[in-house]
Amino acid sequence: MALEPVIAVCDACVLYPFHQRNILIQASVDGLFDARWTEEIHDEWVRNLIANVPAIPLARLQATRRLMEFALPEALVGGFHHHVDSIALPDPNDRHVVAAAIEANASHILTWNLRDFPVKAIEKHGLVRATPDAFLADLYDQASDLLVWSLANARCNLAKSNVSAQDFLALLKGQRLTKLEKILQRHKSDL
């Protein structure tokens, strides 16, 4: 089945957790969707990670950011600031995410903070919001073989830690990817 990849802006909260970032970046690299972000989104996930896990060196996070940009050179959205004033959200500090989505001609915003992006506020810009779990489960419904293959690639990215298929599924559950984890229980041997 052919998959027409959607463009989705990744909010900082979905890039913050390592395993979730690995899965989403790999899915985009594998052509399941076109990930987008901004310098501001990068700054936010890096800043929050440093604040919450100060043992992680800034240089390591900067290297991760460079690798993300190398893997997905089209992902960085610029020139979106002129949209910000036309956007009304509960938290004005989140308007840059919607502005980036408008500039990128995205259809989705991936976030765990659904209340920060009310349906009525974003649908007028042609956008829908989705949690990573719902988004990935939907990708499974559209192209199960491709998603399982991409998740197997994401697991291979963890070669240093030699994560078993069962442990990978536990990681998904630990990242709140519970729908996806349940779906993939029947694909353990493919991971």
Disulfide bonds with the S-S distance in Angstrom:
none
